[in-house]
Amino acid sequence: MKPLKCMQLNYLTKPLNQNRMEPKEKAKELVDKFVLKSVFDMNNDELIESRQLAKQYALIAVDEIRYFMINTLKWDKKHNGNVLYWEEVKQELNNL
């Protein structure tokens, strides 16, 4: 496995005060990215089902990001705002 370069981690480590989306916005963006078909190609029931699936995919992605930060990078919640940010994103995903 290739070692990760700093640029590959940039989206995870961006300081909280540098134009970062609010957790609620990020949660919505992630769900929107995981909807696999155009909303124009689905009826209402299909759209609801697709958004529920997308929400589950987004939750998995956020869990993987958090796992990587905590277990691989050895960041902790108390000293790194990025870990807390992704926990807030997860909370917002659960609220959708």
N, C-alpha and C positions, 0 to 999 in steps of 0.2 A: 504494500500500500504506500502511495506517495505521501510524504509529509505535507500538511496543509500550509499554504502560504498565508501571510498576514492579510493579503487582499481578499482571500476567500472567506475570512472571518469578519470582514468589515461590516457586513449587514448585521451581524450578531453583536458587535462590540461598539457600534456607533454611540457616542455619549448621548445621554438623554436630552440634552439641551440643543442638539443639532438637527432641527427640522424633523424630528422623529414623529411618526403618527401617534395619535392617542391610542391606547389599547383597544378601545371600542372600534375605532376606524380600522385598525390593523385586523381585528377579528373579522369584521365585515369583508375586508379586502381578501383575506385568506379563503373565506367561504366562497366568495364570488369567483376566485381563481379555480376552485375545485368543482364548480358546476360544469359538467362535461358537455352539455348541449346548450344551444342558444335558447333563451327564454321564449323566443318566437316559434320554436319548434316543439314546444311542450304545452299540454293543457294544464290547468290549474293543479290537478292531482299529481301529475308528473313533476311539475315545478316544485311542489311541496316535498315530494319524495327525493328529488335531486338535491334540494337544499339541505335536507336532513343528512343525506349521504355526504355531501360536501362538508357539512359541519363535523361529521365524524372524521373525515380525512384531515381537516384542519386541526382538530384536537390531537390526532396522532402526530402530525407535523410539529406542533408546539411541544408535545411531550418529548419528541426526539431532540428538538433544539435544547430544551431544558436539561435533558439527560446528558447531552454532549457538554453543555456548559459546566454542569455540576460534577460529572464523573470523569470526563476527559480533560477539561481545562482546569478542573479543581477550583472553580469559582464557588463562593458561598453566597447565600442570600443576604447576609448581614452587610457585606462589604462590596457588593456589586449590584448596581442598579439595573443592569441588563437582565439578571436572573429574575428580579422582582417585576420588571417590565413584562417578561414572557409569562409570568404567573398571572399578571393582570389581564393579559391577552386571553389566557385560558379561561379565566373567570368570565370575561365578556363573551367568549364563545359559548360557554355553558348558559349564559343569560339569553342568547339568541333563540 
